[in-house]
Amino acid sequence: MRRLSTLLLPAVLAAIVLAPARLAADLVWTPESGWKVQGGALSSLMGEEGRNALDLMNKARQAEENGDDSKALKHYTQVTKRYANSVYAAEALYRTGLIQQKQRKYHKAFQSFQLLVSGYPNSEKFNQVIGEQYRIASDLAEGKRAKTVWWLPGFRSRERAIAYFETIVMTAPYSDYAPLALMNAARGYKKISETPAAIDALDRMINTYPRNVLTPDAYLRIAETHASLVDGPNYDQASTEDAITYYEDYMILFPGHSGMANAEKGLDEMKTVLARSKLVIADYYYKHRKNYKAAKVFYNEAITVYPDSATATEAREKLAVVDAKLEEQGASAPTSGEAKPKTTAPKKQKRFWIF
């Protein structure tokens, strides 16, 4: 037993040294004493590499306090590259991202934060970093421009903002920022006319976070987005039917929500379009094909779709005319008791026989 413990001890120590991100240890900075490790198994493991990393961290933070961000970034970068397995690496990435964010180097800042949450998922700053990433994505979505060379602003990066929102959802799907990120991604997709992608994002929001406070808004937005694809009663009505479904679901699931008036208005418009489309088809069969039975079917469908609408009233008036036409056809057709007109059989041709 003692032999087994002796053999396992180096492996356990190696695991501790090589996987510091999984051990709880807080870093605390004070101007007088610099960085200190508080708590966690690593607080007592300070070898030569640990001392070197600590020295760089203290130089970096001191430079940061003195306003020398370039020098601070240089030292923080040395920590993350040379001592990636140290307890200081995550903090160095965090400080790097904050400085880059302050400098409006939004893309570099987001990448630094992403390296932190990907490489050190158990970091105590995980949620803070996701929050900073969300702020960067929101700033870009609102039209802020990242700084490029010296003082020159870059181009607007709304497409990059959408990608950042999607990254947040994938990295931290159970965080408070994930539903917000999906909603903002949907809005971004709609701004750049990627409507199917916007619908997909809202659909993921509804299915993944059905009890979130933002879910009612997601139902209303997806209904409105489907409605925006409707071209009128003369075209395909798949989007109209989808919009009606989501409006009705919203009104059933969230009866006291603030968007009820908009939902009622949208539902009225979509039902009117769908009923009118049935009327258009019925008119076609009536006027151009003289197919009164088919016309009757679609006039009835127009009434069923929206019984209390003006379209339904018009359909009822036309249905009465169609019924009269069908009665006329029935009256002109021979009944089963009537004698059918006799048909004269063709006379047989005479055959001449030659003997």
LONUKOL-643488 format. One line per field, with one value per atom (N, C-alpha, C): residue number from 1; x, y, z. Coordinates in steps of 0.001 Angstrom, whole numbers. Layout:
BEGIN
n	(NUM,...) $
u	(X,...) $
v	(Y,...) $
w	(Z,...) $
//
This chain:
BEGIN
n	(1,1,1,2,2,2,3,3,3,4,4,4,5,5,5,6,6,6,7,7,7,8,8,8,9,9,9,10,10,10,11,11,11,12,12,12,13,13,13,14,14,14,15,15,15,16,16,16,17,17,17,18,18,18,19,19,19,20,20,20,21,21,21,22,22,22,23,23,23,24,24,24,25,25,25,26,26,26,27,27,27,28,28,28,29,29,29,30,30,30,31,31,31,32,32,32,33,33,33,34,34,34,35,35,35,36,36,36,37,37,37,38,38,38,39,39,39,40,40,40,41,41,41,42,42,42,43,43,43,44,44,44,45,45,45,46,46,46,47,47,47,48,48,48,49,49,49,50,50,50,51,51,51,52,52,52,53,53,53,54,54,54,55,55,55,56,56,56,57,57,57,58,58,58,59,59,59,60,60,60,61,61,61,62,62,62,63,63,63,64,64,64,65,65,65,66,66,66,67,67,67,68,68,68,69,69,69,70,70,70,71,71,71,72,72,72,73,73,73,74,74,74,75,75,75,76,76,76,77,77,77,78,78,78,79,79,79,80,80,80,81,81,81,82,82,82,83,83,83,84,84,84,85,85,85,86,86,86,87,87,87,88,88,88,89,89,89,90,90,90,91,91,91,92,92,92,93,93,93,94,94,94,95,95,95,96,96,96,97,97,97,98,98,98,99,99,99,100,100,100,101,101,101,102,102,102,103,103,103,104,104,104,105,105,105,106,106,106,107,107,107,108,108,108,109,109,109,110,110,110,111,111,111,112,112,112,113,113,113,114,114,114,115,115,115,116,116,116,117,117,117,118,118,118,119,119,119,120,120,120,121,121,121,122,122,122,123,123,123,124,124,124,125,125,125,126,126,126,127,127,127,128,128,128,129,129,129,130,130,130,131,131,131,132,132,132,133,133,133,134,134,134,135,135,135,136,136,136,137,137,137,138,138,138,139,139,139,140,140,140,141,141,141,142,142,142,143,143,143,144,144,144,145,145,145,146,146,146,147,147,147,148,148,148,149,149,149,150,150,150,151,151,151,152,152,152,153,153,153,154,154,154,155,155,155,156,156,156,157,157,157,158,158,158,159,159,159,160,160,160,161,161,161,162,162,162,163,163,163,164,164,164,165,165,165,166,166,166,167,167,167,168,168,168,169,169,169,170,170,170,171,171,171,172,172,172,173,173,173,174,174,174,175,175,175,176,176,176,177,177,177,178,178,178,179,179,179,180,180,180,181,181,181,182,182,182,183,183,183,184,184,184,185,185,185,186,186,186,187,187,187,188,188,188,189,189,189,190,190,190,191,191,191,192,192,192,193,193,193,194,194,194,195,195,195,196,196,196,197,197,197,198,198,198,199,199,199,200,200,200,201,201,201,202,202,202,203,203,203,204,204,204,205,205,205,206,206,206,207,207,207,208,208,208,209,209,209,210,210,210,211,211,211,212,212,212,213,213,213,214,214,214,215,215,215,216,216,216,217,217,217,218,218,218,219,219,219,220,220,220,221,221,221,222,222,222,223,223,223,224,224,224,225,225,225,226,226,226,227,227,227,228,228,228,229,229,229,230,230,230,231,231,231,232,232,232,233,233,233,234,234,234,235,235,235,236,236,236,237,237,237,238,238,238,239,239,239,240,240,240,241,241,241,242,242,242,243,243,243,244,244,244,245,245,245,246,246,246,247,247,247,248,248,248,249,249,249,250,250,250,251,251,251,252,252,252,253,253,253,254,254,254,255,255,255,256,256,256,257,257,257,258,258,258,259,259,259,260,260,260,261,261,261,262,262,262,263,263,263,264,264,264,265,265,265,266,266,266,267,267,267,268,268,268,269,269,269,270,270,270,271,271,271,272,272,272,273,273,273,274,274,274,275,275,275,276,276,276,277,277,277,278,278,278,279,279,279,280,280,280,281,281,281,282,282,282,283,283,283,284,284,284,285,285,285,286,286,286,287,287,287,288,288,288,289,289,289,290,290,290,291,291,291,292,292,292,293,293,293,294,294,294,295,295,295,296,296,296,297,297,297,298,298,298,299,299,299,300,300,300,301,301,301,302,302,302,303,303,303,304,304,304,305,305,305,306,306,306,307,307,307,308,308,308,309,309,309,310,310,310,311,311,311,312,312,312,313,313,313,314,314,314,315,315,315,316,316,316,317,317,317,318,318,318,319,319,319,320,320,320,321,321,321,322,322,322,323,323,323,324,324,324,325,325,325,326,326,326,327,327,327,328,328,328,329,329,329,330,330,330,331,331,331,332,332,332,333,333,333,334,334,334,335,335,335,336,336,336,337,337,337,338,338,338,339,339,339,340,340,340,341,341,341,342,342,342,343,343,343,344,344,344,345,345,345,346,346,346,347,347,347,348,348,348,349,349,349,350,350,350,351,351,351,352,352,352,353,353,353,354,354,354,355,355,355) $
u	(837,0,872,1929,2840,3576,3919,4614,3743,2433,1494,1385,1344,1249,2492,3650,4906,4953,4399,4391,3393,2280,1228,1524,2334,2575,3141,4176,4672,3617,2778,1737,728,363,-597,-18,1266,1919,2029,2315,2407,1068,6,-1334,-1673,-1235,-1509,-764,507,1332,855,471,118,-1319,-2147,-3555,-4016,-3376,-3741,-5100,-5583,-6874,-8005,-7767,-8838,-8820,-7917,-7804,-8213,-8995,-9525,-8463,-8048,-7078,-7342,-7517,-7825,-6556,-6491,-5374,-5851,-5076,-5431,-4264,-4599,-3562,-3688,-2553,-2470,-1194,-1212,-14,1189,925,2031,2724,1936,2522,2438,1778,1664,641,821,-112,155,-930,-825,-1864,-1472,-2378,-3038,-4373,-5108,-5997,-5839,-6669,-6220,-6710,-6385,-5083,-4927,-3739,-2479,-2641,-1455,-845,-1557,-1050,298,589,1854,2883,2534,3468,4062,5145,5761,7223,7456,8812,9429,10506,11199,10307,9588,8684,7584,7072,6044,6567,7798,8383,8629,9070,9284,7973,6926,5613,5091,5278,4831,5564,6851,7629,7099,6805,6250,4865,4057,2711,2775,3708,3843,4327,5266,5743,4616,3830,2728,1683,1294,249,743,2014,2579,2598,2969,2949,1530,599,-813,-1283,-893,-1279,-655,521,1213,754,-195,-719,77,1044,1859,1271,216,-486,358,1189,2031,2979,3615,4535,3780,2591,1776,1391,960,586,1766,2945,4141,4396,4315,4587,3475,2215,1106,1216,1636,1810,2921,3975,5068,4581,3710,3162,2327,1451,554,1300,2415,3169,4177,4883,5936,5398,4351,3875,2370,1995,573,-31,792,285,364,698,790,-571,-703,-1941,-2195,-1171,-1280,-1753,-1752,-2025,-3428,-4414,-5785,-5936,-5331,-5407,-4699,-3593,-2864,-3717,-4426,-5322,-6462,-6983,-8074,-7626,-6464,-5958,-5636,-5131,-4827,-6102,-7150,-8419,-8983,-8883,-9405,-8653,-7324,-6536,-6888,-6965,-7301,-8702,-9613,-10966,-10959,-10171,-10052,-9459,-8554,-7918,-8799,-9997,-10941,-10407,-9534,-9095,-10004,-11276,-12320,-12085,-11593,-11416,-10310,-9221,-8147,-8605,-9379,-9881,-10784,-11680,-12581,-11781,-10749,-9915,-9176,-8676,-7997,-8955,-10160,-11159,-11552,-11622,-11991,-10921,-9661,-8576,-8705,-9162,-9317,-10428,-11615,-12754,-12591,-11838,-11606,-10511,-9433,-8306,-8411,-9220,-9334,-10813,-11613,-13068,-13467,-12583,-12897,-12389,-11967,-11490,-12624,-12266,-13255,-13827,-13132,-13573,-14370,-14752,-15436,-16659,-17563,-18777,-18477,-17472,-17076,-16582,-15809,-15260,-16366,-17320,-18457,-19216,-19337,-19989,-19229,-17904,-17101,-17243,-17260,-17459,-18810,-19834,-21167,-21164,-20452,-20389,-19679,-18615,-17906,-18823,-19518,-20431,-21549,-22079,-23153,-22661,-21453,-20894,-20733,-20228,-20045,-21387,-22378,-23705,-24361,-24039,-24604,-23852,-22818,-22123,-20803,-20330,-19020,-17924,-16889,-15803,-14550,-13953,-12704,-11578,-10611,-9452,-8468,-7916,-6973,-5562,-5142,-3784,-3825,-3082,-3040,-4443,-4860,-6150,-7240,-6892,-7867,-8925,-10233,-11280,-11425,-11821,-12036,-13442,-13787,-15125,-16100,-17380,-18399,-18388,-18618,-18441,-19682,-20832,-22063,-22054,-21454,-21364,-20482,-19381,-18499,-19226,-20051,-20815,-21726,-22376,-23252,-22449,-21273,-20407,-20003,-19765,-19398,-20562,-21774,-22946,-23097,-22914,-23026,-21927,-20737,-19641,-19984,-20600,-21005,-22004,-22950,-23954,-23294,-22325,-21645,-20727,-20056,-19090,-19776,-20832,-21503,-23016,-23513,-24941,-25857,-25334,-26167,-25923,-25209,-24988,-26182,-26237,-27322,-27213,-26023,-25814,-26232,-26378,-26685,-28033,-29138,-30405,-30330,-29664,-29492,-28710,-27675,-26848,-27660,-28507,-29340,-30319,-30925,-31873,-31166,-29978,-29220,-28702,-28346,-27927,-29080,-30281,-31463,-31700,-31580,-31756,-30685,-29446,-28362,-28582,-29015,-29301,-30370,-31381,-32462,-31963,-31028,-30496,-29726,-29070,-28290,-29080,-30402,-31326,-31086,-30585,-30455,-31644,-32847,-34071,-34155,-33821,-33872,-32964,-31787,-30885,-31486,-32191,-32853,-33934,-34698,-35743,-35123,-34003,-33319,-32847,-32285,-31808,-32961,-34078,-35244,-35850,-35824,-36329,-35469,-34143,-33247,-33502,-33787,-34085,-35331,-36378,-37641,-37477,-36751,-36627,-35608,-34550,-33491,-33812,-34494,-34782,-36287,-37121,-38583,-39130,-38397,-38905,-38131,-37328,-36565,-37481,-37091,-37895,-37988,-37037,-37029,-37831,-38296,-38989,-40260,-41103,-42272,-41890,-40833,-40373,-39903,-39280,-38808,-39987,-41069,-42273,-42832,-42919,-43481,-42580,-41272,-40344,-40337,-40429,-40403,-41690,-42802,-44060,-43944,-43398,-43233,-42248,-41223,-40239,-40853,-41636,-42363,-43320,-43982,-44918,-44215,-42965,-42216,-41917,-42014,-41762,-43000,-44150,-45406,-45497,-45761,-45826,-47246,-48249,-49627,-50428,-51732,-52617,-52376,-51660,-51453,-50245,-49563,-48333,-48451,-47399,-47371,-47613,-48393,-48820,-48143,-47006,-46327,-45899,-45326,-44888,-46080,-47189,-48402,-48888,-48917,-49383,-48435,-47116,-46150,-46344,-46554,-46766,-48022,-49093,-50337,-50100,-49354,-49070,-48348,-47301,-46533,-47306,-48105,-48946,-49931,-50562,-51539,-50867,-49691,-48956,-48596,-48133,-47770,-48969,-50122,-51312,-51840,-51654,-52106,-51148,-49833,-48835,-48565,-48708,-48343,-49474,-50644,-51820,-51656,-50806,-50671,-49460,-48792,-47557,-47839,-46847,-47018,-47195,-46791,-46899,-48200,-49212,-50468,-51158,-51127,-51791,-51131,-49792,-49094,-49395,-49525,-49819,-51221,-52178,-53559,-53624,-52901,-52878,-52216,-51078,-50378,-51203,-51879,-52720,-53873,-54472,-55554,-55060,-53888,-53342,-53032,-52440,-52073,-53304,-54301,-55529,-56260,-56221,-56858,-56173,-54837,-54087,-54403,-54425,-54679,-56094,-57069,-58447,-58584,-57934,-57973,-57345,-56303,-55671,-56636,-57449,-58460,-59513,-59833,-60814,-60285,-59000,-58372,-58438,-58150,-58187,-59627,-60571,-61974,-62452,-62089,-62471,-61898,-60681,-60071,-60887,-61237,-62028,-63398,-63979,-65318,-65305,-64367,-64385,-63715,-62598,-61783,-61937,-62315,-62447,-63897,-64788,-66206,-66383,-65449,-65499,-66125,-67454,-68176,-67986,-67777,-67551,-66234,-65181,-63893,-63985,-64683,-64856,-65569,-66574,-67308,-66392,-65513,-64579,-63715,-63157,-62243,-62982,-64216,-64993,-65281,-65591,-65822,-64555,-63392,-62122,-61836,-62151,-61958,-62801,-63989,-64864,-64304,-63826,-63304,-62059,-61178,-59928,-60185,-61143,-61381,-62871,-63709,-65169,-65706,-65090,-65641,-65057,-64351,-63688,-64544,-64138,-64827,-64635,-63507,-63243,-64235,-64540,-65521,-66908,-67271,-68559,-68630,-67554,-67492,-67571,-66897,-66918,-68325,-69072,-70445,-71336,-71166,-71976,-71685,-70396,-70036,-70435,-70440,-70837,-72305,-73126,-74533,-74703,-73898,-73954,-73512,-72453,-71965,-73003,-73668,-74711,-75835,-76173,-77225,-76777,-75503,-74971,-75010,-74672,-74690,-76109,-77082,-78492,-78942,-78488,-78840,-78262,-77012,-76397,-77137,-77579,-78322,-79667,-80329,-81642,-81539,-80479,-80328,-79866,-79307,-78837,-80006,-80068,-81174,-81167,-82365,-82489,-82569,-82543,-82531,-83862,-85021,-86335,-86676,-85937,-86266,-85811,-86626,-86265,-85144,-84171,-83050,-83443,-82994,-83348,-82851,-83755,-83407,-82354,-81489,-80447,-80728,-80721,-80997,-79767,-79985,-78869,-78527,-77322,-76947,-77488,-77957,-78500,-77406,-77818,-76857,-76671,-75464,-75194,-75528,-76073,-76409,-75172,-75146,-74024,-74465,-73693,-73985,-73079,-73705,-72960,-72823,-71698,-71475,-71210,-72099,-71930,-71229) $
v	(-1202,0,1252,1211,2353,2512,1360,1376,2049,1736,2324,3824,4246,5686,6414,5767,6383,6556,5578,5656,6687,6823,7736,9190,9440,10814,11707,11253,12121,12418,11425,11638,12669,12610,13581,14987,15098,16418,16956,16055,16484,16974,16278,16695,18072,18308,19613,20719,20439,21462,21714,20644,20783,21199,21175,21526,22531,23683,24661,25279,25253,25885,25188,23944,23200,23336,24102,24241,25642,25713,27000,27787,28883,29764,31180,32094,33479,34317,35223,36167,37519,38097,39390,40352,41566,42568,43712,44117,45348,46073,47394,48134,47891,47601,47434,46073,45031,43676,42991,43601,42995,41866,40919,39795,38747,38230,37138,36074,34818,33694,33367,33362,33048,31834,30823,29627,28716,27487,26540,25831,24681,23861,24526,25450,26042,27168,27610,28755,28457,27181,26819,26293,26169,25616,26759,27303,28442,28113,27398,27082,28247,27964,29021,29613,28736,29241,30107,29680,30471,31836,31885,33178,34073,33467,34247,34813,33970,34424,35538,35377,36402,37713,37645,38854,39599,38838,39449,40044,39334,39829,41137,41215,42453,43617,43332,44380,44852,43880,44212,45071,44685,45441,46821,46895,48196,49128,48579,49379,49820,48914,49234,50358,50298,51345,52685,52643,53878,54401,53700,54132,53675,52809,52305,50971,51061,49852,48972,49583,48800,47887,48443,47651,46567,46929,45954,44783,45087,44030,43125,43724,42937,41901,42331,41418,40376,40807,39841,38768,39183,38237,37239,37704,36800,35745,36156,35200,34134,34561,33597,32648,33106,32254,31353,31915,31150,30290,30796,30111,29840,29200,28921,28005,27197,26280,26852,28108,28721,29249,29522,30061,31486,32123,33514,33667,32579,32683,33219,32706,33163,34642,35063,36476,37352,36866,37628,37812,36758,36878,37852,37791,38696,40153,40446,41808,42260,41329,41646,42055,41274,41589,42925,43236,44513,45690,45574,46663,46825,45722,45782,46359,46006,46549,48058,48504,49940,50672,50010,50608,50505,49977,49764,48763,47893,46772,45587,45759,44852,43403,43208,41838,41114,41818,41205,40923,41854,41667,40444,40309,39148,37847,37843,36647,36315,37334,37107,36503,37061,36526,35094,34827,33490,32464,32875,31992,31652,32611,32377,31364,31604,30722,29338,29262,27955,27173,27860,27179,27028,27900,27872,27974,26957,27034,27092,26676,26727,27997,28939,30203,30903,31535,32285,33464,33872,35014,34597,33350,32855,33716,33911,34680,36140,36703,38087,38213,37235,37277,37145,36250,36122,37442,38113,39423,40449,40431,41363,41044,39767,39381,39855,39730,40193,41701,42439,43892,44251,43540,43800,43536,42395,42056,43090,43539,44539,45871,46284,47542,47478,46352,46202,46157,45507,45430,46797,47666,49018,49964,49463,50274,50851,50523,51034,50412,51193,50739,50451,49332,48984,49869,50110,50914,50034,50565,49782,50323,51210,51760,53123,53242,54471,54950,56065,56642,56320,55606,55359,54346,54668,53702,52663,51481,50432,50503,49508,49434,48909,49177,48601,47081,46396,44939,44238,44510,43879,42371,41949,40506,39830,40499,39957,39918,40912,40939,39722,39372,38194,36938,36829,35672,35611,36773,36807,36360,36815,36373,34849,34303,32852,32130,32722,32126,32062,33112,33144,32031,31831,30774,29400,29172,27876,27673,28746,28625,28491,29268,29290,29192,28019,27898,28031,27807,27883,29150,30081,31355,32280,33340,34318,35085,35076,35858,35106,33785,33009,33386,33447,33880,35288,36193,37556,37550,36718,36641,36117,35116,34584,35634,36367,37407,38490,38865,39885,39358,38082,37488,37508,37186,37215,38616,39611,40998,41382,40922,41208,40558,39307,38623,39370,39861,40569,41881,42552,43826,43640,42491,42259,41408,41336,40650,39146,38547,37089,36561,36679,36358,34900,33916,32520,32270,32912,32754,33391,34502,35141,34228,33603,32671,31486,30990,29863,30235,31428,31865,31983,32541,32679,31319,30415,29065,28351,28531,27948,28560,29848,30526,29921,29718,29191,27758,26941,25530,25274,26084,25863,26505,27658,28388,28697,27653,27861,28657,28721,29411,30689,31120,32342,33554,34621,35840,36448,36117,36665,35807,34639,33728,34334,35039,35677,36609,37402,38291,37488,36339,35498,34986,34573,34131,35254,36439,37572,37953,37943,38321,37307,36021,35023,35089,35417,35612,36806,37907,39109,38884,38066,37786,36954,35942,35174,36095,36994,37910,38821,39169,40043,39368,38054,37315,37169,37584,37422,38473,38024,38933,39315,38731,39051,37801,37971,36819,36072,36665,36012,35088,34940,34149,33008,32233,31094,31565,30794,31220,30461,29807,29055,29983,31135,32078,32659,32874,33377,32395,31116,30095,29965,30076,30028,31215,32388,33578,33425,32911,32698,31742,30658,29671,30310,31112,31709,32818,33580,34583,33910,32848,32148,31498,30884,30292,31353,32479,33578,34019,34189,34678,33659,32368,31319,31184,31191,30936,32131,33345,34542,35582,35255,36129,37518,37669,38976,39750,39303,39965,41307,42177,43552,43654,42618,42692,42159,41975,41371,42182,43497,44340,44152,44099,43870,42493,41508,40150,40079,40734,40732,41410,42505,43203,42347,41734,40883,39683,39057,37898,38280,39442,39925,40100,40696,40923,39607,38662,37386,36549,36538,35792,36412,37726,38411,38026,37993,37612,36171,35269,33856,33649,34317,34202,34774,35900,36518,35617,34881,33965,32862,32375,31368,31953,33215,33898,34062,34366,34517,33198,32104,30790,30448,30725,30443,31244,32531,33373,32816,32301,31723,30540,29628,28469,28900,29922,30363,31074,32017,32856,32212,31558,31094,29609,28814,27382,26903,27767,27398,26132,25934,24763,25226,25128,25692,24882,23591,22768,23148,23310,23721,25126,26020,27379,27365,26505,26409,25960,25013,24522,25669,26479,27547,28739,29006,30050,29642,28365,27869,27959,27673,27774,29222,30167,31579,31971,31429,31713,31064,29838,29108,29764,30254,30863,32063,32916,34139,34480,33788,33901,35312,36117,37439,38569,38240,39276,39742,40863,41364,40400,39728,38740,37590,37155,36080,36517,37773,38293,38263,38690,38648,37221,36298,34894,34314,34692,34197,34683,35941,36481,35729,35459,34750,33281,32750,31356,31159,32158,32080,32021,32803,32781,31417,30866,29560,28479,28532,27544,27613,28835,28985,28366,28561,27966,26442,25906,24449,23901,24670,24244,24239,25250,25301,24097,23780,22619,21343,21267,20082,19984,21136,21131,20758,21176,20889,19464,18824,17450,16488,15409,14442,13671,13494,12722,11251,10436,8983,8472,9187,8714,9125,10103,10578,9574,9507,8610,9221,8425,8913,8998,9999,10105,8887,8410,7222,7559,6647,6825,5856,6352,5511,4725,3449,2582,2764,2704,2853,1677,2037,997,43,-1216,-2222,-2124,-2187,-2153,-3502,-3410,-4640,-5260,-6542,-7257,-7986,-7876,-8543,-9750,-10853,-12090,-12416,-12746,-13110,-14625,-15303,-16752,-17037) $
w	(0,0,0,861,911,-411,-1011,-2305,-3361,-3367,-4331,-4129,-2865,-2582,-3051,-2868,-3297,-4804,-5527,-6983,-7492,-6783,-7247,-6925,-5896,-5461,-6558,-7306,-8390,-9448,-9745,-10753,-10286,-9008,-8468,-8502,-8088,-8116,-9537,-10488,-11887,-12385,-11989,-12414,-11864,-10614,-10007,-10739,-11069,-11727,-13146,-13862,-15280,-15503,-14488,-14679,-13633,-13543,-12521,-12745,-14000,-14278,-13556,-13125,-12490,-10973,-10439,-9003,-8589,-7536,-7095,-6363,-6963,-6315,-6793,-5856,-6193,-6204,-7186,-7255,-6765,-5869,-5298,-5502,-5992,-6241,-5244,-4700,-3904,-4324,-4397,-4819,-3914,-2639,-1692,-1853,-1974,-1997,-3340,-4325,-5648,-5664,-6585,-6729,-5656,-5097,-4131,-4460,-4264,-4474,-3158,-3143,-1923,-2169,-1325,-1416,-2527,-2524,-3567,-3311,-3948,-3735,-4247,-5223,-5834,-5017,-3979,-3218,-2560,-2337,-1697,-2676,-3977,-4961,-5780,-5348,-6018,-6333,-7428,-7839,-8587,-9287,-10030,-11110,-11834,-12879,-12274,-11135,-10474,-10075,-9566,-9171,-10380,-11480,-12709,-13234,-13225,-13683,-12788,-11481,-10539,-10775,-11051,-11299,-12525,-13574,-14796,-14536,-13750,-13440,-12659,-11715,-10930,-11795,-12686,-13602,-14527,-15010,-15928,-15232,-14019,-13318,-12902,-12530,-12168,-13373,-14538,-15770,-16094,-15871,-16126,-15217,-13958,-13004,-13376,-13985,-14389,-15747,-16377,-17666,-18860,-18658,-19765,-20239,-21043,-21469,-22386,-23198,-24113,-23341,-22315,-21493,-20725,-20242,-19514,-20412,-21642,-22585,-22896,-23012,-23308,-22208,-20965,-19846,-19691,-19866,-19761,-20853,-22038,-23136,-22832,-22205,-21823,-20832,-19927,-18946,-19647,-20559,-21209,-22138,-22714,-23632,-22914,-21932,-21262,-20110,-19467,-18262,-18368,-19469,-19720,-18670,-18014,-16996,-15585,-15477,-14155,-13731,-12463,-11925,-12416,-12982,-13416,-14864,-15627,-17062,-17346,-16621,-16847,-16519,-15418,-15031,-16054,-16593,-17614,-18861,-19258,-20417,-20129,-18927,-18537,-18586,-17998,-18014,-19438,-20253,-21655,-22388,-22203,-22859,-22430,-21132,-20635,-21252,-21343,-21941,-23415,-24143,-25566,-25774,-24877,-24964,-24738,-23776,-23501,-24693,-25402,-26582,-27831,-27689,-28796,-29818,-29394,-30234,-29920,-30359,-29919,-30346,-31547,-32044,-31279,-31017,-30238,-28806,-28253,-26896,-26816,-27797,-27791,-27883,-28714,-28861,-27565,-26877,-25599,-24575,-24511,-23589,-23966,-25272,-25711,-25358,-25460,-25038,-23553,-22777,-21339,-21064,-21624,-21308,-21924,-23029,-23648,-22929,-22564,-21946,-20450,-19820,-18356,-17964,-18337,-18111,-16646,-15742,-14313,-13638,-14440,-13877,-13127,-12012,-11230,-12016,-13069,-13860,-15098,-15190,-16387,-16729,-15777,-16045,-16354,-15675,-15969,-17410,-17838,-19194,-20233,-19989,-20911,-20986,-19848,-19835,-20657,-20576,-21382,-22868,-23201,-24604,-25111,-24269,-24659,-24902,-24063,-24249,-25555,-25863,-27126,-28315,-28297,-29401,-29515,-28387,-28400,-28964,-28572,-29091,-30616,-31104,-32548,-33271,-32655,-33262,-33361,-32414,-32419,-33343,-33989,-34983,-34553,-33358,-32941,-33795,-34035,-34901,-34086,-34404,-33735,-34247,-33388,-33767,-34529,-35612,-36412,-36246,-37124,-37077,-36397,-35314,-34539,-34196,-34758,-34409,-35416,-36510,-37572,-37137,-37299,-36966,-38073,-37715,-38710,-39282,-40081,-40652,-39603,-39822,-38940,-39096,-37994,-37992,-37451,-38056,-37577,-37810,-38944,-39201,-38158,-37786,-36756,-35409,-35156,-33906,-33809,-34911,-34912,-34608,-35218,-34962,-33492,-32896,-31478,-30594,-30934,-30171,-30250,-31444,-31615,-30827,-30775,-30009,-28526,-28019,-26610,-26313,-27230,-27034,-26997,-27881,-27921,-26712,-26294,-25196,-23841,-23635,-22331,-22508,-22974,-23280,-22075,-20867,-19667,-18858,-19441,-18754,-18966,-18174,-18328,-19642,-20237,-21456,-22725,-22656,-23858,-24480,-23715,-24329,-24910,-24185,-24702,-26012,-26059,-27266,-28448,-28220,-29309,-29817,-28915,-29330,-30140,-29704,-30442,-31767,-31799,-33068,-34067,-33601,-34478,-35031,-34161,-34608,-35621,-35384,-36322,-37672,-37658,-38923,-39718,-39009,-39700,-40306,-39605,-40121,-41416,-41550,-42768,-43769,-43558,-44481,-44573,-43502,-43422,-42617,-43226,-42500,-42068,-42920,-42456,-41244,-41227,-40083,-38833,-38997,-37859,-37287,-38173,-37730,-37003,-37515,-36880,-35472,-35318,-34004,-33014,-33455,-32573,-32234,-33206,-32964,-31920,-32005,-30998,-29621,-29606,-28346,-27694,-28482,-27958,-27451,-28213,-27861,-26758,-26704,-25716,-24375,-24413,-23169,-23075,-22987,-23031,-21849,-20737,-19549,-19252,-20179,-19969,-20072,-19406,-19414,-20817,-21699,-23059,-24051,-23633,-24545,-25142,-24373,-25005,-26157,-25955,-27027,-28235,-27981,-29083,-29913,-29253,-29974,-30840,-30252,-30996,-32164,-31942,-33016,-34151,-33810,-34884,-35691,-35037,-35765,-36711,-36195,-37015,-38160,-37905,-38951,-40065,-39703,-40734,-41498,-40778,-41426,-42427,-42143,-43047,-44384,-44430,-45674,-46546,-46036,-46769,-47867,-49108,-50258,-50655,-50036,-50382,-50699,-50946,-51153,-52457,-53394,-54693,-54721,-53580,-53551,-52535,-52441,-51521,-50086,-49355,-48020,-46874,-47133,-46074,-44938,-45278,-44243,-43487,-44196,-43546,-42489,-42842,-41904,-40706,-40959,-39855,-38913,-39492,-38663,-37810,-38396,-37645,-36484,-36742,-35685,-34513,-34791,-33706,-32999,-33734,-33079,-32126,-32582,-31744,-30534,-30743,-29620,-28585,-29077,-28175,-27336,-27982,-27282,-26275,-26576,-25653,-24470,-24759,-23719,-22819,-23367,-22602,-22663,-22110,-22260,-21651,-20642,-20015,-20462,-21527,-21947,-22616,-22551,-23034,-24548,-25282,-26738,-27301,-26444,-26887,-27983,-27872,-28882,-30252,-30275,-31548,-32105,-31223,-31668,-32281,-31646,-32165,-33532,-33669,-34958,-36030,-35674,-36636,-37038,-36072,-36370,-37296,-37053,-37923,-39357,-39518,-40858,-41577,-40841,-41461,-41820,-40942,-41249,-42434,-42517,-43648,-44957,-44953,-46153,-46542,-45556,-45857,-46372,-45751,-46227,-47629,-47876,-49203,-50260,-49884,-50843,-51262,-50317,-50648,-51593,-51367,-52216,-53637,-53760,-55077,-55851,-55178,-55839,-56239,-55343,-55640,-56847,-56905,-58051,-59355,-59280,-60480,-60997,-60090,-60524,-61023,-60425,-60823,-62179,-62347,-63547,-64750,-64522,-65646,-65958,-64964,-65210,-65183,-64739,-64603,-63764,-62848,-61973,-60655,-60593,-59460,-58176,-58323,-57131,-56454,-57241,-56671,-56076,-56767,-56265,-54921,-54786,-53526,-52387,-52656,-51634,-51107,-52011,-51573,-50970,-51409,-50746,-49293,-49098,-47738,-46893,-47500,-46769,-46368,-47248,-46917,-45704,-45608,-44461,-43195,-43339,-42179,-41598,-42454,-41992,-41091,-41490,-40707,-40787,-40011,-40141,-39951,-39095,-38767,-39606,-40662,-41456,-42625,-43208,-44405,-45562,-45596,-46646,-46561,-45326,-45145,-45627,-45376,-45845,-47359,-48011,-49480,-49993,-49296,-49708,-49605,-48560,-48401,-49541,-49949,-51060,-52356,-52611,-53836,-53768,-52553,-52380,-52740,-52429,-52785,-54302,-55022,-56489,-57027,-56428,-56861,-56610,-55462,-55159,-56196,-56604,-57626,-58948,-59287,-60516,-60445,-59288,-59135,-59226,-58732,-58846,-60304,-61014,-62444,-63180,-62869,-63497,-63145,-61877,-61446,-62136,-62360,-63004,-64480,-65120,-66553,-66807,-65807,-66003,-65909,-66690,-66646,-65330,-64775,-63540,-63868,-62815,-63039,-63575,-63282,-63731,-65145,-65662,-67006,-68050,-69162,-70268,-71063,-71332,-72108,-73575,-74271,-75705,-76467,-77401,-78178,-79210,-79358,-80373,-81498,-82703,-83873,-84234,-84347,-84707,-86178,-86542,-87961,-88785,-89951,-90830,-91278,-91333,-91776,-93291,-93704,-95141,-95777,-96929,-97651,-98242,-98138,-98700,-99990,-100989,-102263,-102414,-102676,-102836,-104315,-104743,-106142,-106184,-106969,-107132,-108438) $
//
